[in-house]
Amino acid sequence: MSIDWHALGSVLVVTLLSTVGLVGVFTLGVVGLSRPAAGPGGVAARGGAYACFAACAAAVAWGIWLIVAK
């Protein structure tokens, strides 16, 4: 039995970076929703938050599609 360490390392790096990135985008969405809508930039922050949540949903849907398609 032989382990392909290069492939395992590649999977580890891609998984780590995508997880940190997805959590970061979701965090930006939560921060955008925590701003008061009546204040300056509140509407833009809310729109940005919805865009962040849409990006997270798209990433999750793409991941599910990758798993199911094979």
C-alpha positions as CSV (number, residue, x, y, z in Angstrom):
1,M,0.0,0.0,0.0
2,S,1.4,3.4,-1.0
3,I,0.2,6.8,0.0
4,D,0.4,9.6,-2.5
5,W,1.6,12.3,-0.1
6,H,1.5,15.0,-2.8
7,A,-2.2,14.4,-3.6
8,L,-3.0,14.2,0.1
9,G,-1.2,17.5,0.7
10,S,-3.0,19.2,-2.2
11,V,-6.4,18.1,-0.9
12,L,-5.5,19.4,2.6
13,V,-4.4,22.8,1.3
14,V,-7.4,23.3,-1.0
15,T,-9.8,22.2,1.8
16,L,-8.2,24.4,4.4
17,L,-8.2,27.5,2.1
18,S,-11.7,27.0,0.8
19,T,-13.1,26.5,4.4
20,V,-11.4,29.6,5.7
21,G,-12.5,31.6,2.7
22,L,-16.1,30.4,3.0
23,V,-16.3,31.1,6.7
24,G,-14.7,34.6,6.1
25,V,-17.3,35.4,3.5
26,F,-20.1,34.3,5.8
27,T,-18.7,36.4,8.6
28,L,-18.7,39.4,6.3
29,G,-22.4,38.7,5.6
30,V,-23.2,38.6,9.3
31,V,-21.3,41.8,10.0
32,G,-23.2,43.5,7.1
33,L,-26.5,42.5,8.6
34,S,-25.5,43.7,12.0
35,R,-25.3,47.3,10.8
36,P,-28.4,49.4,11.3
37,A,-30.2,49.9,8.0
38,A,-31.1,53.5,8.7
39,G,-27.5,54.7,9.2
40,P,-25.1,55.8,6.5
41,G,-24.2,52.9,4.2
42,G,-26.7,50.7,5.8
43,V,-28.5,49.8,2.6
44,A,-25.1,49.0,0.9
45,A,-24.0,46.9,3.8
46,R,-27.3,44.9,3.7
47,G,-26.9,44.4,0.0
48,G,-23.3,43.3,0.5
49,A,-24.4,40.9,3.2
50,Y,-27.0,39.3,0.9
51,A,-24.3,39.0,-1.8
52,C,-22.0,37.2,0.7
53,F,-24.8,34.8,1.6
54,A,-25.5,34.2,-2.0
55,A,-21.8,33.4,-2.6
56,C,-21.8,31.0,0.3
57,A,-25.0,29.3,-1.0
58,A,-23.5,29.0,-4.5
59,A,-20.3,27.5,-3.1
60,V,-22.2,24.9,-1.1
61,A,-24.4,24.1,-4.0
62,W,-21.3,23.7,-6.3
63,G,-19.7,21.4,-3.7
64,I,-22.9,19.2,-3.5
65,W,-23.1,19.1,-7.3
66,L,-19.4,18.0,-7.5
67,I,-20.2,15.1,-5.0
68,V,-23.4,14.0,-6.6
69,A,-22.3,14.3,-10.3
70,K,-19.6,11.6,-9.9
